[in-house]
Structures are given as structure tokens and as C-alpha cells.
Amino acid sequence: MNENPQMPEDTKLRMDDVKEYLKEYEIVRTRDEFFSRLITIIIAGLGLITVLAWDDILHDIFSIIFGKEGTLGEKILYAGLITLLATIASVYLSRLFLKKRKQK
């Protein structure tokens, strides 16, 4: 049973325990990573739904203010305005988050 005559039997058993523990640890780590990624995908999907809803509302507001869009130039203008609004909002939120983080 003991392949290495210099190694006591109880040391071999402890090494087997360590190997078993590492195998179980890897399974737990893989499971945790799987659920972490799954949650990230679900949140991203909910974010996409939210973005599509807001896009519809902003499109209607744009149509009320500038009239019905139809030409390529008007669609580019709409996309540019939405991009500008999203950029300003993300910069503001980033600064707000960083300020809160520095206070902690």
C-alpha cells in the first residue's frame, strides 16, 4: 500500500486528503464562477431590455421635438444625441461613484 518506503503511511493518507480537498475546491470554484457569470448575463439582459424601453421613449420625444425622422441624416442626428446624452450621464455617474469611493 505504501509505495515509498521512506514515507510513513499517515503522511500518504494526509496527501490523499489534500488531493481530495483540492479536487472538491476546484468543483466549488467552478460552480461559483458559473453562477457568477450566469448572474452577469441575466443583469446584462435586463439592462438591454431597459435600454430598448428608454430608446423607444427617447425616439418618441425626438419625433415630437424634431418631427418624424425618416432620412439618414435625421437618424444620424438621433443616434448622435443619444450618444451624447449617454456619455454625459456615464461621466457624471463615474465621477459620483469615484467621489463616494474616495470618501470611504
Wavefront OBJ file of the C-alpha trace (Angstrom):
o trace
v 0.000 0.000 0.000
v 2.819 2.411 0.825
v 4.717 2.853 -2.442
v 7.506 4.961 -0.952
v 9.157 3.050 1.908
v 10.577 6.286 3.346
v 7.166 7.940 3.615
v 5.053 6.974 6.619
v 1.549 5.646 5.934
v -0.185 8.541 7.724
v 1.647 11.073 5.510
v 0.330 9.317 2.413
v -3.196 9.475 3.814
v -2.843 13.178 4.507
v -1.616 13.782 0.950
v -4.647 11.894 -0.374
v -6.859 14.124 1.799
v -5.168 17.195 0.351
v -5.697 15.936 -3.205
v -9.373 15.237 -2.469
v -9.786 18.672 -0.892
v -8.216 20.379 -3.904
v -10.492 18.446 -6.244
v -13.577 19.499 -4.232
v -12.267 23.086 -4.039
v -11.938 23.195 -7.837
v -15.533 21.966 -8.248
v -16.807 24.610 -5.819
v -14.748 27.319 -7.520
v -16.025 26.286 -10.957
v -19.633 26.245 -9.687
v -19.215 29.691 -8.109
v -17.696 31.070 -11.320
v -20.551 29.575 -13.358
v -23.205 31.226 -11.177
v -21.285 34.499 -11.168
v -21.236 34.540 -14.978
v -24.898 33.497 -15.123
v -25.873 36.422 -12.883
v -23.795 38.772 -15.061
v -25.597 37.549 -18.196
v -29.018 37.967 -16.562
v -28.152 41.518 -15.443
v -26.875 42.345 -18.937
v -30.126 41.027 -20.435
v -32.188 43.154 -18.061
v -30.005 46.123 -18.959
v -30.668 45.527 -22.643
v -34.417 45.429 -22.038
v -34.157 48.703 -20.113
v -32.115 50.324 -22.873
v -34.630 49.269 -25.505
v -37.501 50.716 -23.463
v -35.682 54.019 -22.998
v -34.722 54.070 -26.675
v -38.391 53.849 -27.596
v -39.279 56.727 -25.255
v -36.378 58.891 -26.437
v -37.273 58.151 -30.041
v -40.829 59.379 -29.400
v -39.547 62.540 -27.676
v -37.154 63.170 -30.572
v -40.032 62.730 -33.026
v -42.199 65.227 -31.097
v -39.430 67.846 -30.940
v -37.921 67.462 -34.430
v -40.786 65.825 -36.319
v -40.906 62.321 -37.683
v -37.479 61.038 -38.596
v -37.063 59.459 -41.933
v -33.872 60.466 -43.636
v -30.460 59.056 -42.906
v -29.293 62.456 -41.629
v -32.111 62.584 -39.075
v -31.307 59.070 -37.874
v -27.641 60.028 -37.503
v -28.678 63.132 -35.555
v -30.839 60.992 -33.248
v -28.014 58.494 -32.684
v -25.561 61.336 -32.043
v -27.829 62.999 -29.482
v -28.434 59.710 -27.671
v -24.687 59.011 -27.663
v -24.007 62.478 -26.254
v -26.614 62.020 -23.512
v -25.269 58.568 -22.617
v -21.696 59.876 -22.487
v -22.604 62.801 -20.233
v -24.601 60.520 -17.932
v -21.803 57.948 -17.697
v -19.149 60.607 -16.946
v -21.364 62.122 -14.250
v -22.130 58.734 -12.686
v -18.446 57.721 -12.795
v -17.396 60.910 -11.019
v -20.148 60.432 -8.444
v -19.079 56.828 -7.847
v -15.388 57.719 -7.574
v -16.177 60.540 -5.145
v -18.172 58.157 -2.932
v -15.374 55.585 -3.154
v -12.720 58.116 -2.051
v -14.860 59.113 0.949
v -14.848 55.518 2.225
l 1 2 3 4 5 6 7 8 9 10 11 12 13 14 15 16 17 18 19 20 21 22 23 24 25 26 27 28 29 30 31 32 33 34 35 36 37 38 39 40 41 42 43 44 45 46 47 48 49 50 51 52 53 54 55 56 57 58 59 60 61 62 63 64 65 66 67 68 69 70 71 72 73 74 75 76 77 78 79 80 81 82 83 84 85 86 87 88 89 90 91 92 93 94 95 96 97 98 99 100 101 102 103 104
